[in-house]
Amino acid sequence: MRKRIAAAALCLLMLLAGACSAFAEGETGLEQFHVRHGSRESKKIAITMDDVYEREWVWKAADLCREYGIRMTFFPIGINLHEEDAENWRQLVADGFEIGSHSNRHESFHDIDRRIAIGRLGTFQETLDRVLGFHYEVRWFRPPFGNIVNEDGSYDAMRKLILAFGYEHVLLWDVSQTDPQLAIGKVRNGSVLLYHARHKDYACLEVLIPQLLEAGFEPVTVSELFGYPPPETGEELYVYNWEDYKDKVR
């Protein structure tokens, strides 16, 4: 009797394992709040560039992408968005590149006051709209240092706050390597590649992008990677107001 029960249990475990395996193969990458990659069944990948302290490398990276007919996503910090660069940012949007939020300042979301955190998100969106001269609905948030975890190891409070602001996920990455020979070996279907606006990273992309294309990968924006249309735009500029959010994050 026990043998029959054990055999039945083993069969059940095998069936469940098969079901889990099938589910894993069909994952889109959006199953978790922390998103690190897209579907492993698609050759699409997303090249991203953070911080934008040295803005010249943003324009150079965009020109490099244009040369190869691809698009990428930039995650500037709000304080690095300047009126003098307005035309460059507008041209990036017009050319199909994407802009995501890296907060208004490069300070960790680790154990910070909820009003400060919402303010960082809101001020980024307000600054971006002001520089562009139109509303650009930012869809993706990448927290500074990739961290929203509290000292106790939880992130529930910050997750609630980020959702309340309107972001469905935080976007992380699964490849961060500035040596192109090492990077190409790490890239998989659906990979999100992390770079920064500096000479070293640009030099890597100069070598890496043609290698990625030769390997059959298709670099796209983050929204394209996950099957979303381009971010919407509008005439009414966003203006941050704490009163709009305080009841949502209590």
C-alpha positions, 0 to 999 in steps of 0.5 A: 500500500505504501509503495502504491502511495509513494509511486502515486506521489512520485507521479504527481511530483513529476507532473507538477515539475513538468507543469512548472517547467512549461510555465518557466519556459513561457515566462515574460519576465514580468512575473515578479515586481523586480524585473531583470529580463524579458522572455527567454524565448525571444531574441529581443534584448534591451540596452539601457544607460543610467545616470547621465552625469556625462551627457555627451555619451548619451548623444554618442550612444544614440548616434551609435544606435542610429548607425545600426538601426536599433534603439535603447532606453536611457535612465537619467537622474532628474538633476542631470536633465538640463534645459540646454539639452532639451532639443537632444532629448526631444530628438531622442523621443522623436527617433523612438528611443525611450526614457525611464526614471532613475529618480531625481537624485542618485540616492538609495531608496533604502529605508527613506521617508515615504514623502521623500521617496514619492518626491524623488519620483514626482520631481523626476517626472516634473523635470523631464516634462519641463525639459521636453516641453510636453508630457512624457509618460515614463513607464519604467523606474530603475531605483538607484543602486537597484535597491528598495530593500529595507534593513529587515530584508523586506520591500513591501512598504516601498513596493506599495509606494512605487505602485501608488505612484504608477509604476508597475515594476522596478526594472533591474538587469541581468547583464552588467559588463563593460568588457565586450568579450565577457558581455557577449558571453553573458547575454541571453534571450530577453536580457536587460543590459546595464551601462552608464553614460561614460567613455568606458561603457560607450567603448564597450558598446561600440564593439558589443553592438555589432557582435550582438547583431551578428549573434542574432539578437534584436536590441529594442527599448524596454517597452518593446522588450515587454510588448508595450507600445511607446510611452504616451505623450501629451500637452499638459505638463506633470506637476508634482504635488504631495497631496495627490499621493499622501493618502495612497501611501499611508 
